[in-house]
Amino acid sequence: MLAIFIAISNLNAIESTDEELLGLPGDNLDLYATLTLFQESKTIEEFEASLNDEENGINNLDLDLDGDVDFIKVVTQGEGDDFAFVLQVDILENEIQDVAVVLVTKDESEEVNIQMVGDEELYGKDYVIEPKLETPAVTANPAYSGADTVVIQNEPATVVVVESEPIVQYVYSPIYTPYYSPYYYGYYPPYYTPYPVISVNVYFGRNRYHRNNYYGGNRGGNTVVINNNNTYNNYSRTKNTSNTVNKNRTEGNYKSNNTSKRPASDSEKSSKVSDKKSVPNSKENATKSSAMDNKSSVPADKSKAKPTSKPASKPANKPAAKPASRPSSKPKGNPRKR
């Protein structure tokens, strides 16, 4: 009887999950969980590093369908008090796909708004989410004379004061310097190692609780509108779209669990190891919140991102040694994980 009950419960959970899935590649990067991570991060570097950390279980995105999770980089756009933090994946050496954009804006009354907009290719049209904002507390009536006991219940788990979030305080502080990820196709930080995609049902179930803290998305209908169209429109003019992603979507390759069923071939796995390079930033350095740690910019020539020797302990699948001198150009070789 117990076995039957467990089987029925698991079946119901899978059916419930299937009803909420988009059938698009965005199913493998939960924007609710991603926006939570963004708000909890102290710097943009820390956000980028944490997003690509397998242990956090947030990034499960595999846009080229090679069986391994993509590296997601972050690019800053800003004008005045309005910022757009763009999440991107380098699909090929000359192909970039925007995944989503975090909009951080401040209005004339100094109120800060945060929204995340999913790319239409990955999430469908008008996929916008935002935190549930602070709600007024319920005040008991001191003149109440009824027999019932008055119990005031608040739900702090669903309440967010945007201005108090570490990343918001940092972005609007005098020490903030815009961050531009120095990483690109075939050239990644030492802390990043490609890891396998997991089942979309397992992934979705692991992160679904984040939805309690947000409005929006297009599950059940989306009534959230973009607060700052100027910032979003400025971003849209330079938005990147990959032909590879468009082709995979058109052919239905991202439907259901396809992204978690196709294993990488031996040649793909070999090319990932042989092509991988890294730049000299440890994950620990990426998470420091000081101004000096965030004063990064896109090098005029990508060859200025100098690789150095690897840490003493190296994963078995990383190359035994890195180039001792600056690369004169982007790494060449077989396409591999971004």
C-alpha positions as CSV (number, residue, x, y, z in Angstrom):
1,M,0.0,0.0,0.0
2,L,2.8,2.4,0.9
3,A,4.6,1.7,-2.4
4,I,1.3,2.3,-4.4
5,F,0.8,5.6,-2.5
6,I,4.4,6.8,-3.2
7,A,4.0,5.9,-6.9
8,I,0.7,7.8,-7.2
9,S,2.2,10.8,-5.4
10,N,5.2,10.8,-7.8
11,L,3.0,10.5,-10.8
12,N,0.8,13.5,-9.6
13,A,4.0,15.6,-9.0
14,I,5.2,14.9,-12.5
15,E,1.9,15.7,-14.1
16,S,1.8,19.0,-12.1
17,T,5.3,19.8,-13.2
18,D,4.5,19.1,-16.9
19,E,1.5,21.5,-16.7
20,E,3.8,24.3,-15.6
21,L,6.7,23.7,-18.0
22,L,7.0,26.0,-21.0
23,G,8.4,23.4,-23.5
24,L,11.1,25.9,-24.2
25,P,14.8,26.0,-23.2
26,G,13.9,28.5,-20.5
27,D,12.6,25.6,-18.5
28,N,16.2,24.8,-17.6
29,L,17.0,28.3,-16.1
30,D,14.4,29.2,-13.5
31,L,14.2,33.0,-13.5
32,Y,12.6,33.0,-10.1
33,A,15.5,31.3,-8.6
34,T,17.9,33.4,-10.7
35,L,16.4,36.7,-9.5
36,T,16.5,35.4,-5.9
37,L,20.3,34.7,-6.4
38,F,20.7,38.2,-7.9
39,Q,19.2,39.9,-4.9
40,E,21.2,37.9,-2.5
41,S,24.6,38.6,-4.2
42,K,26.8,41.4,-3.0
43,T,28.4,42.1,-6.4
44,I,27.8,41.3,-10.0
45,E,30.9,39.1,-10.1
46,E,29.5,37.1,-7.2
47,F,26.2,36.7,-9.0
48,E,27.9,35.5,-12.1
49,A,30.1,33.0,-10.2
50,S,27.2,31.7,-8.1
51,L,25.0,31.3,-11.1
52,N,27.5,29.0,-12.7
53,D,28.2,27.0,-9.5
54,E,26.9,23.5,-9.9
55,E,26.3,23.2,-6.1
56,N,23.7,26.0,-6.2
57,G,21.6,24.0,-8.7
58,I,20.2,27.1,-10.5
59,N,21.8,26.9,-14.0
60,N,20.7,23.8,-15.9
61,L,20.7,25.5,-19.3
62,D,22.0,23.6,-22.4
63,L,21.3,25.7,-25.5
64,D,23.6,23.7,-27.9
65,L,22.2,20.4,-26.6
66,D,25.6,18.8,-26.0
67,G,24.6,17.4,-22.6
68,D,26.5,19.9,-20.4
69,V,25.3,23.1,-18.7
70,D,26.3,26.3,-20.4
71,F,28.4,29.1,-18.9
72,I,26.3,32.2,-18.4
73,K,28.1,35.5,-18.4
74,V,26.8,38.9,-17.3
75,V,27.1,42.2,-19.2
76,T,26.2,45.6,-17.7
77,Q,24.3,48.3,-19.5
78,G,23.5,51.5,-17.7
79,E,22.4,55.1,-18.0
80,G,22.0,57.3,-14.9
81,D,20.0,55.4,-12.3
82,D,18.8,52.8,-14.7
83,F,20.7,49.5,-15.2
84,A,20.3,46.4,-17.3
85,F,22.3,43.3,-16.4
86,V,22.2,41.0,-19.4
87,L,22.7,37.2,-19.0
88,Q,24.3,35.8,-22.1
89,V,25.6,32.4,-23.5
90,D,28.3,32.2,-26.1
91,I,26.9,29.4,-28.4
92,L,29.8,29.5,-30.8
93,E,32.8,31.8,-31.3
94,N,30.6,34.2,-33.3
95,E,27.2,33.5,-31.9
96,I,25.8,34.9,-28.7
97,Q,22.3,34.2,-27.2
98,D,20.8,36.6,-24.7
99,V,19.0,34.6,-22.0
100,A,17.3,37.2,-19.8
101,V,17.9,40.7,-18.5
102,V,17.6,42.1,-15.0
103,L,16.3,45.7,-14.9
104,V,17.2,47.8,-11.9
105,T,15.6,51.3,-11.9
106,K,15.1,54.2,-9.6
107,D,12.2,56.6,-10.0
108,E,12.0,60.3,-9.0
109,S,10.9,59.4,-5.5
110,E,14.1,57.2,-5.0
111,E,12.0,54.0,-5.1
112,V,13.9,51.1,-6.6
113,N,12.3,48.5,-8.9
114,I,13.7,45.2,-9.9
115,Q,12.3,43.1,-12.8
116,M,13.6,40.2,-14.8
117,V,12.6,39.7,-18.4
118,G,13.1,36.4,-20.2
119,D,14.2,36.3,-23.8
120,E,11.3,35.5,-26.1
121,E,13.3,32.7,-27.8
122,L,13.7,31.0,-24.5
123,Y,10.7,31.9,-22.5
124,G,8.0,33.1,-24.9
125,K,6.6,36.6,-25.2
126,D,6.2,38.9,-22.2
127,Y,7.8,36.7,-19.6
128,V,8.4,39.2,-16.8
129,I,8.7,38.6,-13.1
130,E,9.2,41.0,-10.1
131,P,9.4,40.6,-6.3
132,K,6.3,40.8,-4.2
133,L,6.8,44.1,-2.4
134,E,6.4,45.0,1.2
135,T,2.8,45.0,2.3
136,P,1.3,47.0,5.2
137,A,1.0,45.2,8.5
138,V,-2.4,44.4,9.8
139,T,-3.3,46.6,12.8
140,A,-5.6,45.2,15.5
141,N,-8.6,47.2,16.5
142,P,-8.1,48.2,20.2
143,A,-11.9,48.7,20.6
144,Y,-12.7,45.1,19.5
145,S,-14.9,43.5,22.2
146,G,-15.8,40.2,20.6
147,A,-15.2,36.8,22.2
148,D,-12.7,35.6,19.4
149,T,-9.0,35.8,20.0
150,V,-7.4,38.2,17.5
151,V,-4.3,36.6,15.8
152,I,-2.3,38.7,13.4
153,Q,-0.4,36.6,10.8
154,N,2.2,38.0,8.5
155,E,4.1,36.2,5.7
156,P,7.6,37.5,5.7
157,A,8.7,34.9,3.2
158,T,6.6,36.7,0.5
159,V,7.7,40.2,1.5
160,V,10.6,42.0,-0.1
161,V,12.0,45.4,0.6
162,V,14.0,46.0,-2.6
163,E,16.1,48.9,-1.3
164,S,17.5,46.7,1.4
165,E,18.9,44.0,-0.9
166,P,22.7,43.8,-1.0
167,I,23.0,44.1,-4.7
168,V,20.7,47.2,-4.8
169,Q,22.7,49.0,-2.1
170,Y,25.9,48.1,-4.0
171,V,24.7,49.2,-7.4
172,Y,23.6,52.6,-6.1
173,S,26.7,53.1,-3.9
174,P,29.5,55.6,-4.7
175,I,32.0,52.7,-5.1
176,Y,30.0,50.9,-7.8
177,T,31.8,50.3,-11.1
178,P,30.0,48.6,-14.0
179,Y,31.0,45.0,-14.5
180,Y,31.7,43.5,-17.9
181,S,32.4,39.8,-17.9
182,P,35.9,39.1,-19.3
183,Y,34.9,35.6,-20.3
184,Y,33.9,34.4,-23.8
185,Y,33.6,31.3,-25.9
186,G,36.3,28.8,-25.0
187,Y,37.8,31.1,-22.3
188,Y,36.3,30.7,-18.8
189,P,37.3,31.2,-15.1
190,P,39.2,28.5,-13.2
191,Y,36.2,27.7,-11.0
192,Y,34.0,26.7,-13.9
193,T,33.9,23.1,-15.1
194,P,31.1,21.9,-17.4
195,Y,28.7,19.6,-15.6
196,P,25.9,17.4,-16.9
197,V,22.3,18.6,-17.4
198,I,19.8,17.0,-15.1
199,S,16.2,16.0,-15.8
200,V,14.0,19.0,-16.3
201,N,11.4,17.5,-13.9
202,V,14.0,17.1,-11.1
203,Y,15.3,20.6,-11.8
204,F,11.9,22.2,-11.8
205,G,10.9,20.5,-8.6
206,R,14.0,21.6,-6.8
207,N,13.5,25.3,-7.6
208,R,9.8,25.7,-7.7
209,Y,9.5,27.1,-4.1
210,H,11.1,30.4,-5.3
211,R,7.8,31.2,-7.1
212,N,6.2,32.1,-3.8
213,N,8.2,35.3,-3.6
214,Y,7.3,36.7,-7.1
215,Y,4.6,37.9,-9.4
216,G,4.6,37.2,-13.1
217,G,5.9,34.7,-15.5
218,N,3.4,33.4,-18.0
219,R,2.3,30.3,-16.0
220,G,-1.4,31.0,-15.5
221,G,-1.2,34.3,-17.3
222,N,1.1,37.3,-16.7
223,T,-0.2,40.6,-15.6
224,V,3.2,42.2,-14.9
225,V,4.3,45.0,-17.2
226,I,7.8,46.4,-17.6
227,N,8.3,49.4,-15.3
228,N,11.0,51.2,-17.3
229,N,10.4,50.8,-21.0
230,N,13.3,53.2,-21.9
231,T,15.9,50.9,-20.3
232,Y,14.4,47.8,-21.8
233,N,14.1,49.4,-25.2
234,N,17.7,50.5,-25.1
235,Y,18.7,46.9,-24.3
236,S,16.5,45.5,-27.0
237,R,18.3,47.5,-29.7
238,T,21.5,45.5,-29.1
239,K,19.9,42.2,-28.1
240,N,21.8,39.1,-29.3
241,T,20.1,36.1,-30.9
242,S,21.8,32.9,-32.0
243,N,20.9,31.1,-35.3
244,T,21.7,27.8,-33.6
245,V,19.2,28.4,-30.8
246,N,16.6,29.6,-33.3
247,K,17.1,26.5,-35.4
248,N,16.9,24.1,-32.3
249,R,13.7,25.8,-31.2
250,T,12.1,25.7,-34.7
251,E,12.9,22.0,-35.0
252,G,11.4,21.3,-31.5
253,N,14.6,20.2,-30.0
254,Y,13.9,21.9,-26.7
255,K,10.5,20.3,-26.1
256,S,9.9,18.4,-22.9
257,N,13.0,16.6,-21.6
258,N,15.0,16.7,-24.8
259,T,17.7,18.9,-23.2
260,S,18.3,16.4,-20.5
261,K,18.1,13.2,-22.6
262,R,20.8,13.8,-25.2
263,P,24.2,12.8,-23.9
264,A,27.4,14.5,-25.2
265,S,29.3,12.4,-27.7
266,D,32.8,11.3,-27.0
267,S,34.2,13.8,-29.5
268,E,32.2,16.7,-27.9
269,K,33.5,15.7,-24.4
270,S,37.1,15.5,-25.7
271,S,36.8,18.9,-27.4
272,K,35.5,20.5,-24.2
273,V,38.6,19.4,-22.3
274,S,41.1,20.3,-25.0
275,D,39.6,23.7,-25.8
276,K,39.0,24.9,-22.3
277,K,41.0,28.0,-21.2
278,S,40.6,30.1,-18.1
279,V,41.4,33.5,-16.8
280,P,43.1,34.3,-13.5
281,N,40.1,34.9,-11.2
282,S,39.3,32.4,-8.5
283,K,35.7,32.0,-7.3
284,E,36.7,33.4,-4.0
285,N,38.0,36.6,-5.6
286,A,34.8,36.9,-7.7
287,T,32.7,37.0,-4.6
288,K,34.5,39.8,-2.8
289,S,32.4,42.9,-2.4
290,S,35.1,45.6,-2.3
291,A,35.2,48.2,-5.0
292,M,38.6,47.1,-6.2
293,D,37.3,43.6,-6.9
294,N,34.5,45.0,-9.1
295,K,36.6,47.3,-11.2
296,S,36.6,45.0,-14.2
297,S,36.0,46.0,-17.8
298,V,36.0,44.4,-21.1
299,P,39.5,44.4,-22.5
300,A,39.9,46.3,-25.7
301,D,41.7,43.2,-27.0
302,K,40.4,39.9,-25.6
303,S,44.0,38.7,-25.5
304,K,44.6,40.9,-22.5
305,A,42.7,38.4,-20.3
306,K,45.9,36.6,-19.2
307,P,45.7,33.0,-18.2
308,T,48.0,32.0,-15.3
309,S,48.9,28.7,-13.7
310,K,46.1,26.6,-12.3
311,P,45.5,25.9,-8.6
312,A,47.4,23.0,-7.0
313,S,44.3,20.7,-7.0
314,K,42.8,20.4,-10.5
315,P,39.8,18.5,-11.7
316,A,40.8,15.4,-13.7
317,N,39.0,16.7,-16.8
318,K,40.8,20.1,-16.9
319,P,43.9,20.5,-19.2
320,A,47.1,19.7,-17.5
321,A,48.6,23.1,-18.2
322,K,47.6,26.5,-19.4
323,P,49.4,28.8,-21.8
324,A,52.2,30.6,-20.0
325,S,51.8,33.8,-22.0
326,R,49.0,35.9,-23.2
327,P,46.9,34.4,-26.1
328,S,47.3,36.4,-29.2
329,S,43.7,35.7,-30.2
330,K,40.7,33.7,-29.0
331,P,41.3,30.0,-28.5
332,K,40.8,27.9,-31.6
333,G,39.5,24.4,-31.8
334,N,36.3,22.5,-31.7
335,P,33.2,24.2,-30.3
336,R,32.7,23.6,-26.6
337,K,30.8,24.7,-23.6
338,R,30.6,28.4,-23.0
